[in-house]
């Protein structure tokens, strides 16, 4: 890396102009990039997605969208068979169909008694709405679609018999995580930036605190420029627009923080000008390269998946990590070499008193973190066992994760939607009505035998097959199940039903698409995981010149990620403290995409901190020959850095969790919890304790392995006794 810094500092003007050009082009390209972003959630290759798209193409409603279920309770003394009642119901439901461009099925047009309670007073309909007010096709996540309930009620009440009670239920009317109108990304970036400034001012106590923000401010537009180029060759989803700036704010600041901290340490040791930059780049520069590589490796998980919006998330993360590293290794050395000391003038001009102590602080490990590291070394076995036990327990809880759709029992427990569902079930009608879904019958296939076969399938309450539900030679059937599809019984029945369908006939609906999504994204996950671990091991073995440190890092990362998933189960699936902390009622699930995205992002980010700490421990071990001393000095010199970096990233994701889309709040909560857990329990406790436990074996790299890795070997050697005199320390 010294060679890189030499080139950069020798050609300051050229490098500076190139960075400035990239920044200006990126600023100009950002609006164009936004205009070329896709908002469609496509899932190519999935049968259920193909079915839902075919339903929308030929019929304009239904498919993935869940139905609204108007429930009518007739006045005492009247039933659906009373004179004029069926006609009135028919007019009411037909009016809804015309008003909302919806496809409606009810007792009035089917004559199916399964739409009526046993006493004849309660009846319901299935309303599959058409395009939204802005002309976009129907569909969307649970609770993220426009609420058509008021319009349904207004339209139907004009025709219903006097004294009838009307309530509208459905999974969307029961949803607890309703989209509150978008993420307001600029506002959230601003909140995260203010938090970052506060943390950086606490760390640097000078104008140097604003330099990491400059690095992130340059990196983000350059990343958008690269994303624009990418849109010329492939579709990029708008999920990248949310993730890239917030992730970039955290990662770019992390890298800048690492390099600046090491530069100040070299300054404190008496090195000035370009020499201080070269020495900082020699160590911190390598850590930045390996850290950005670790982030990229984790995000490969999503980048290779055949799900466009997940692939966009992964690619966007890889781009911002690479650009952040590039800007940190080019622009930052120039800034430090030219104006670094002037920006740090507040500290440097405080004279021989407090200023000298502040400067000297950079030369020595901090007192607080050094004392903590000594405590971890001394009590390594009990602290390692206790913290590992907690993480294992959380990981076991994580095995209970629910990746499916929520059941109605876990949704809103009050309100009109709940009242409608209660009226339905109190009349003896099944809650599976809420999970009604479409079956698409292609041209050339007789829908009659298909409908008869579905009616004979266990778990099917009824099947709607209206003569008018045909288009372009195709036919549409709507299946009403007994059990809700997300339940264990409903899931088993849905799987059996899909297996029984004739060739070419496809089951749609949100439940089937969710099942296919989980199978597609998580089916090959163990193989992808094995590949990631192999690449990570090779990279870290080269970085640390060790065979065991990379294995330990991977195991601790897995333990950390398992614990995060367990914490998500407790917080979102079980709902412990969710409403108190965020004011959001959980729905009994964690979400299909959340574990994968959390793994992909946290794997790289937590490895970031691992590299920061272990690289410094390796450096100190090479200098002292003592593992305990390496642990104490490594944690003492990086503890403040890792804590500050984690706080900045935490605030970046915490700003995402406060309002906006429900799924994004779940994801951001997981990321925030993961970053805090990783920076505290893992890096501050388990890493120093386990390194101390492994002793000289941490640093073992035999000759044969060194040849394969093309690095210098590190044979086992006797530990150097620690000096009895403690080094001079200054406050952390």
Buried (B, 14 or more C-beta within 10 A) or exposed (E): BBEBBBEBBEEBEEBBEEBEEBBEBBBEBBEEBEEBBBEEBBBEEBBBBBBBBBBBBBBBBBBBBBBBBBBBBBEEEBBBEBEEBBEBBBBBBBBBBEBBEBBBBBBBBBEBEBBBBEEBBBBBBBBBBBBBEEEEBBBBBBBBBBBBBEBBBEBBEEBBBEEBBBBBBBBBBBBBBBBEEEBBBEEBBEBBBEBBBBBBBEBBEBBBBBBBBBBBBBBBBBBBBBBBEBBEEEBBBBBBBBBBBBBBBBBBBBBBBBBBBBBBBBBBEEBEBBEBBBBBBBBBBBBBBBBBBBBBBBBBBBBEBBBBBBBBBBBBBBBBBBBBBBBBBBBBBBBBBBBBBEBBEBBBEBEEEEBEEBBEBBBBBBBBBBBBBBBBBEEBEEBBEEBBEBBBEBBEBBEEBBBBBBBBEBBBEEEBBBBBBEBBBEBEBBBBBBBBBBBBBBEEBEBEEBBEBBBEBEBBBBBBBBEEBBBEEBBBBBBBBBBBBBBEBBBEBBEEBBEBBEEEBBBBBBBBBBBBBBEBBBEEBEEBBEBBBEBBBEBBBBBBBBBBBBBBBBBBBBBBBBBBBBBBBBBBBBBBEBEEEBEBBBBBBBBBBBBBBBBBBBBBBBBBBBBBBBBBBBBBBEEBBBBBBBBBBBBBBBBBBBBBBBBBBBBBBBBBBBBBBBBBBBBBBBBBBBBBBBBBBBBBBBBBBBBBBBEBBBBBBEEEBBEEBEBEBBEEEEBEEBEEEEEEBBEB
